[in-house]
Amino acid sequence: MTAYDHLVTDIETHREDLIDFASRLVATPSINPPGDERAVAELLAGRLKGLGIPDVEIVAEVPERPNVIARLPGHGGWPALLFNGHIDTKPVGDQSKWRTDPLVPTIKDDGYIYGLGTADMKGAVAAMCFAASALAAASTRPAGDLILAFTADEEAGSRYGAQFLVQKQGLKADACLIGEPSGLTEQWEYLVLVSRGISAFRTRVRGTQMHASASNIVPCVNASTKMAQVMVRMANDLQVRHQPHPLLPKGPTINIGMRVESGVFYGILPALGEFTSDVRVQPGMSFEQVKADVEGFVQRLRDDDPELDIEVEFEEGPLRWIEPTEVSADEPIVKAAQWAVRQVLGAVPPFGACPGWTDSRWTQGEGGVPTIPAFGPGLLTVCHGPNERVPVEGIVQAAKIYALTAARFLG
C-alpha cells in the first residue's frame, strides 16, 4: 500500500466523523447578512486541533467576523498550498419552500444532506479539515506546508474575510484551491479554471410627482411605467463588448432589475424609479469598457425618447468591479488536482468556468497566487435557494481528492 493509499484509507475510516462534522457546521448558523461567524469559527478551530493540526488561530478585523487559519508544516517548508473555503452562508429566504428545517442538517434517502450551507460550502470545508487530518496522521509528512484559510464575509464581498487576509494579514502561498461547488448539472462536472467577475450599477428614472387623478389630463411622466420600458429595452438590447472565451461560450451574463423600487402610495404619480443590474464579466474585459457600453446604451435611449430623464451610477466598493480570474491549465496545482481526481473518480472532468465569482479575486487577482477558483462537491444551482443539499458521498470524495492533491503538490 502506497502513502497515497493510506490517505484514502484514513478518510474512508473516518467517513462517519466527517459527515457528522459537516452536519455540525451546518447546524451552527453563520448567516450573512447580518454576518457573525464567531460560533462556527470556534467550532472549526476546536475540531482542527482535535484532528491533529498543530497551528490554529483565529484572526479578525472586527471580533464578530473571524477567520480560521491553520497550518500543517511540512518537513521542508516549501512549497506552500492554500485550501480556502468560506464559513458564512446566504440568508434562508422563504423558509416555507424548504422541505426540511434549513438549520437542521437532514440526510434523506436520496443520499443527500439537506441544509443551509451544505453545498455552499460547509461540506467542502469539512472535507478540507479531514484531508489535512489524513496528512497529519501519515507516517511521512509532505515537504511543503498546507495552509487552511476558512474565511468570513464571502457572501457580502469578503471585506472581513479573504480581502482582509490578503491585504492586511499577508496571506500567501504558492498555489490555492477553493472548494466552491464545481457542477451545474452534475457533481464534479468541471475542473474550474475561470472565475467570472462582476460590475454592478443603478439606473434611476425620474417622472412627475403630482395628483394621480390628473395623469390623463395634463402632461406628465409616470416614472414607474417609464422605468419598466427602460428595463425591457435593457434586457433585450444591452450588449457589452468582450472577446470570445473557449470556457465561456455564452459570453457575459447581464442581469437587469435585480432590485426594483418606485412610487410612494395610491394617488401620487411616481416621480422616481430605481433598479439595480449587474454584468458578470469574463477575462479580457475592463471596467472602463463595461461603463462605456452601459452609458452609451443609456444615451441612445435618451436620443430615442426626449421625455426620458435617466441616469446610471456604478456602485462604489467591491461590486463596482470584481476582477475575473483565470489559472493556467499548466500550473502544478491544476496538474495535481487532475491526478488526484483520477485516482478517486477514475476520470478527469473537463476544464470549465464558474459563472459567479469566488475568493480567487483576492487570492489570485490581488495576491498573485495561482488559484483553482472552484473545485468542490455539490451543484452551484442549488445554492442560494431553498432545499440546498450536497451528496454525502460527494463530501467524502472531496476529502480524498483534497488530500491527494495536497500530497501530490507538496511533494
C-alpha positions in Angstrom: 0.0 0.0 0.0 1.4 3.4 -1.0 1.4 6.6 1.0 -1.4 7.9 -1.2 -3.5 4.7 -0.5 -3.1 5.3 3.3 -4.6 8.8 2.9 -7.6 7.5 1.1 -8.0 4.7 3.7 -7.7 7.2 6.6 -10.6 9.2 5.2 -12.7 6.2 4.5 -12.2 5.0 8.0 -13.4 8.4 9.4 -16.3 9.0 6.9 -18.9 9.0 9.7 -16.9 11.5 11.7 -16.5 13.6 8.5 -20.3 13.7 7.8 -21.1 14.4 11.4 -18.7 17.3 11.4 -20.2 18.7 8.2 -23.6 18.4 9.8 -22.4 20.3 12.9 -21.1 23.1 10.7 -24.5 23.4 9.0 -26.3 23.4 12.4 -24.2 26.3 13.5 -25.7 29.4 11.9 -23.4 31.9 10.2 -25.9 33.9 8.1 -24.6 36.9 6.2 -26.2 39.4 6.3 -26.2 40.3 9.1 -22.9 38.5 9.5 -21.5 36.8 12.6 -19.2 33.8 12.2 -17.9 33.5 15.8 -19.7 30.3 16.7 -18.8 28.4 13.5 -15.2 29.7 13.8 -14.8 28.4 17.3 -16.3 25.1 16.3 -13.8 24.8 13.4 -10.8 25.8 15.5 -11.5 23.3 18.2 -12.1 20.5 15.7 -8.9 21.2 13.8 -6.9 21.0 17.0 -8.6 17.7 17.8 -7.7 16.4 14.3 -4.0 16.9 14.9 -3.4 20.2 13.2 -0.8 21.9 15.4 -1.0 25.5 14.4 -4.6 27.0 14.5 -5.5 30.7 15.1 -8.5 32.9 14.8 -7.8 36.3 13.2 -10.4 39.1 12.7 -10.6 42.7 11.7 -13.7 43.1 13.8 -14.5 40.5 16.6 -17.8 39.2 15.1 -16.2 38.5 11.7 -13.4 35.9 12.5 -11.4 33.8 10.1 -9.7 30.5 11.0 -6.1 30.0 9.8 -4.5 26.6 10.3 -1.1 25.3 9.1 0.2 21.8 8.8 4.0 22.3 8.4 6.0 20.1 6.1 9.5 18.8 6.7 10.9 21.2 4.1 8.7 24.3 4.4 8.3 24.6 0.6 6.1 24.8 -1.4 3.0 26.1 0.4 -0.5 25.1 -0.7 -3.6 27.0 0.5 -7.0 25.4 0.8 -9.7 28.0 1.1 -13.4 27.9 1.9 -15.8 30.5 3.4 -17.8 29.8 6.5 -20.7 32.2 6.1 -24.0 31.5 4.2 -26.7 33.4 2.5 -29.9 34.0 4.4 -32.6 31.3 4.5 -35.1 33.3 2.4 -38.6 31.9 2.1 -38.5 29.0 4.7 -41.9 27.7 3.6 -40.3 26.4 0.4 -37.8 24.2 2.3 -38.7 20.5 2.7 -36.6 20.4 5.8 -35.6 22.9 8.5 -32.6 24.7 6.8 -30.6 24.8 10.1 -31.2 21.2 11.0 -29.0 19.1 8.7 -31.0 16.2 7.4 -29.8 13.1 5.5 -32.5 11.8 3.3 -33.0 8.5 1.4 -31.8 10.1 -1.8 -28.2 10.2 -0.4 -28.1 14.0 0.1 -27.6 16.0 3.2 -30.0 19.0 3.2 -29.5 22.3 5.0 -28.3 25.9 4.6 -24.6 25.9 3.6 -24.3 22.2 2.8 -23.1 22.9 -0.8 -22.0 26.5 -0.3 -19.8 25.5 1.3 -19.6 23.8 4.7 -19.4 20.3 3.1 -16.2 21.3 1.4 -14.8 23.0 4.5 -15.3 19.8 6.5 -13.7 17.8 3.7 -10.6 20.1 3.8 -10.3 19.6 7.5 -10.3 15.8 7.2 -7.9 15.9 4.3 -5.5 17.9 6.5 -6.1 15.4 9.3 -5.2 12.4 7.0 -1.9 14.2 6.0 -1.2 14.9 9.7 -1.6 11.3 10.6 0.5 10.0 7.7 3.8 8.4 8.6 5.6 10.7 6.1 4.8 14.4 6.1 5.0 16.2 2.8 7.8 18.6 2.1 5.7 21.7 1.8 3.2 23.4 4.2 -0.6 23.0 3.9 -2.5 26.1 4.9 -6.2 26.2 5.6 -8.0 29.5 5.4 -11.7 29.4 6.4 -13.0 32.9 5.8 -15.8 35.2 6.9 -18.0 37.5 4.8 -17.6 35.9 1.3 -21.3 36.2 0.7 -21.2 40.0 1.1 -18.0 40.8 -0.7 -15.2 39.4 1.6 -14.1 42.7 3.2 -13.7 40.9 6.5 -12.6 37.6 5.0 -10.3 37.0 2.1 -9.7 40.7 1.4 -8.6 41.3 4.9 -6.4 38.2 5.0 -4.7 39.1 1.7 -4.4 42.8 2.1 -3.7 43.2 5.8 -2.5 39.8 7.0 -0.2 39.0 4.1 -1.8 35.6 3.4 0.4 34.0 0.7 1.1 30.6 -0.8 2.5 29.0 -3.9 -0.9 27.8 -5.0 -4.5 27.8 -3.9 -7.6 25.6 -4.3 -11.1 26.9 -3.4 -13.7 24.3 -2.6 -16.8 26.0 -4.1 -19.2 23.7 -5.9 -17.9 22.9 -9.4 -21.0 21.4 -11.0 -24.0 22.9 -12.7 -25.9 19.8 -13.8 -23.8 17.1 -12.2 -21.3 16.8 -9.4 -17.6 17.3 -10.3 -18.8 18.4 -13.7 -15.7 20.7 -14.3 -12.3 21.4 -13.0 -12.7 25.1 -12.9 -10.0 27.4 -14.3 -12.0 30.6 -14.7 -14.0 32.7 -12.2 -16.1 35.4 -13.6 -16.2 38.8 -12.0 -19.0 41.4 -11.7 -19.8 45.1 -12.3 -22.9 46.4 -10.7 -24.9 49.6 -11.4 -28.1 51.5 -10.5 -30.4 53.1 -13.0 -32.7 55.9 -12.0 -35.7 57.2 -14.0 -37.4 60.4 -13.0 -41.0 61.4 -13.6 -43.6 63.9 -12.4 -44.9 63.8 -8.8 -48.5 65.1 -8.8 -52.1 64.1 -8.1 -52.6 60.9 -9.9 -56.2 61.7 -10.8 -55.0 64.2 -13.4 -52.4 62.0 -15.1 -54.5 61.7 -18.3 -55.4 65.4 -18.3 -52.2 67.3 -18.0 -48.7 66.5 -19.4 -46.8 64.2 -17.0 -44.5 61.2 -16.8 -45.1 58.1 -14.7 -41.6 57.1 -13.5 -42.7 53.5 -12.9 -44.0 52.8 -16.4 -41.1 54.7 -18.0 -38.7 52.7 -15.9 -40.4 49.5 -17.0 -39.9 50.4 -20.6 -36.2 51.1 -19.9 -35.8 47.7 -18.2 -37.4 45.8 -21.1 -35.1 47.7 -23.6 -32.0 46.9 -21.5 -33.0 43.3 -21.0 -33.5 42.8 -24.8 -30.8 45.1 -26.3 -28.0 46.0 -23.9 -24.7 44.3 -25.0 -21.2 44.6 -23.7 -18.0 44.1 -25.7 -16.0 41.0 -25.0 -13.6 38.6 -26.6 -14.8 35.0 -27.1 -13.5 32.6 -24.4 -13.5 28.9 -25.0 -14.7 28.1 -21.5 -17.5 30.7 -21.6 -19.3 30.1 -24.9 -22.4 32.2 -23.9 -20.3 35.2 -23.0 -21.1 37.7 -20.2 -24.3 37.5 -18.3 -26.4 40.7 -18.0 -29.0 40.7 -15.2 -31.5 43.6 -15.3 -33.7 44.6 -12.4 -32.1 42.6 -9.6 -33.9 45.0 -7.2 -36.6 47.4 -8.2 -38.1 50.4 -6.2 -40.6 53.0 -7.3 -43.6 55.1 -6.2 -45.0 56.3 -2.8 -48.7 55.4 -2.5 -52.0 55.4 -4.2 -53.0 58.8 -5.5 -49.4 60.0 -6.1 -48.0 59.7 -9.6 -44.5 58.2 -9.2 -41.6 60.6 -9.5 -38.7 58.3 -9.2 -38.0 54.7 -10.1 -34.7 52.9 -9.5 -33.4 49.4 -10.3 -30.1 47.6 -9.9 -28.4 45.4 -12.5 -25.1 43.6 -12.9 -22.8 42.3 -15.6 -21.0 39.0 -14.9 -17.7 39.8 -16.6 -15.1 37.4 -18.1 -11.3 37.6 -18.6 -10.3 40.3 -21.0 -13.0 42.8 -20.0 -12.4 46.0 -18.2 -14.5 48.3 -16.0 -13.9 51.3 -18.3 -15.2 49.3 -21.3 -18.3 48.0 -19.4 -19.1 51.5 -18.2 -18.7 53.0 -21.7 -21.0 50.3 -23.1 -23.7 50.9 -20.5 -23.6 54.7 -20.6 -23.6 54.6 -24.4 -26.7 52.5 -24.4 -28.4 54.8 -22.0 -27.6 57.8 -24.2 -29.2 56.0 -27.2 -32.4 55.6 -25.0 -32.3 59.4 -24.3 -32.0 60.1 -28.0 -35.0 57.9 -28.8 -37.2 59.4 -26.1 -37.0 63.1 -25.3 -39.2 62.6 -22.3 -36.8 60.2 -20.7 -34.9 61.6 -17.6 -32.5 58.8 -16.8 -29.1 58.4 -15.1 -26.8 55.5 -14.4 -24.5 55.2 -11.4 -22.0 52.4 -10.9 -21.8 51.0 -7.3 -19.0 52.0 -5.0 -17.0 49.3 -3.2 -16.3 45.8 -4.3 -19.4 45.5 -6.5 -18.3 48.3 -8.8 -15.7 45.9 -10.3 -14.6 42.5 -9.2 -11.8 41.2 -11.5 -12.3 37.9 -13.2 -9.5 35.3 -12.8 -8.1 32.5 -14.9 -5.5 30.0 -13.9 -3.3 28.3 -16.5 -4.0 24.6 -17.1 -0.2 24.1 -16.9 0.0 25.2 -13.3 1.3 22.5 -10.9 -1.8 22.8 -8.7 -4.0 22.0 -11.7 -1.9 19.0 -12.7 -2.0 17.8 -9.1 -5.8 18.1 -8.9 -6.2 16.3 -12.2 -4.1 13.4 -10.9 -6.0 13.3 -7.6 -9.5 13.3 -9.1 -8.5 10.5 -11.5 -7.4 8.4 -8.5 -10.7 9.0 -6.7 -13.3 9.1 -9.5 -11.5 7.2 -12.3 -11.7 10.0 -14.8 -10.7 13.7 -15.1 -13.5 16.2 -15.7 -13.1 18.8 -18.5 -12.0 22.3 -17.7 -14.7 24.8 -17.1 -15.7 28.2 -15.7 -17.5 29.3 -12.6 -20.4 31.6 -13.7 -20.2 33.5 -10.5 -17.2 34.9 -8.6 -15.2 33.3 -5.9 -12.5 34.5 -3.5 -9.9 33.8 -6.3 -10.4 37.5 -6.9 -8.4 38.1 -3.7 -6.0 35.1 -3.6 -5.1 35.4 -7.3 -6.4 38.7 -8.5 -4.9 40.6 -5.6 -2.4 38.2 -4.1 -1.0 36.8 -7.3 -1.4 33.2 -6.1 -2.3 30.7 -8.9 -5.8 29.6 -7.8 -8.3 26.9 -8.8 -11.3 29.1 -8.2 -13.8 26.3 -7.6 -13.5 22.6 -7.2 -15.8 21.1 -4.7 -18.8 18.8 -4.1 -22.4 19.6 -5.0 -24.1 21.9 -7.6 -23.9 25.6 -7.8 -27.5 25.6 -9.0 -28.9 24.5 -5.6 -27.0 27.3 -3.7 -28.7 30.5 -2.5 -32.1 28.8 -2.7 -34.5 26.5 -0.8 -33.6 22.9 -0.3 -29.8 23.4 -0.6 -28.1 20.0 -0.5 -25.0 18.1 -1.2 -24.4 14.3 -1.8 -23.0 12.6 1.3 -20.6 10.7 -0.9 -19.5 13.9 -2.5 -18.2 15.2 0.8 -16.2 12.0 1.2 -14.9 12.2 -2.3 -13.9 15.8 -1.8 -11.8 14.9 1.3 -10.0 12.2 -0.7 -9.4 14.5 -3.7 -8.1 17.3 -1.4 -5.8 15.0 0.5 -4.3 13.5 -2.7 -4.0 16.9 -4.3 -2.1 18.3 -1.3 0.2 15.2 -1.1 1.0 15.4 -4.8 1.6 19.2 -4.9 3.5 19.4 -1.7 5.9 16.5 -2.6 
